[in-house]
């Protein structure tokens, strides 16, 4: 079994991550590109941090956020908990179905 093609197939199921994969550039980490820029693109999703920037953070945390989720800024207008719970369930079920397809394909089963 060719593990390279299996990995490629798994990644192909992750179209949502395509921009990240392309910018992360797993084939050559020295050619990675960031889209964030403090003036030109402060909403850029892909950003690198220097060692100095990370070490200067409180408790040297790697939990780094620079983008603000517009949905979370207005806490008074959040959906009801049951709506949020249902959306979470739907997302998890969709992800599970996708991984089931990958597992079946890896096991030689086709649905």
Number of C-alpha atoms within 10 A of each C-alpha: 6 6 8 8 10 14 10 10 14 16 15 13 14 12 10 10 11 13 12 14 15 12 15 17 14 11 10 8 10 9 11 15 15 14 14 17 13 8 7 9 10 13 15 14 15 16 13 11 9 7 9 8 10 15 12 10 12 8 8 12 10 11 7 10 7 12 11 9 8 8 10 10 10 9 9 7 9 12 11 8 9 9 11 12 12 11 12 12 12 12 12 12 12 12 12 12 12 14 14 13 16 20 14 12 15 14 9 8 10 10 6
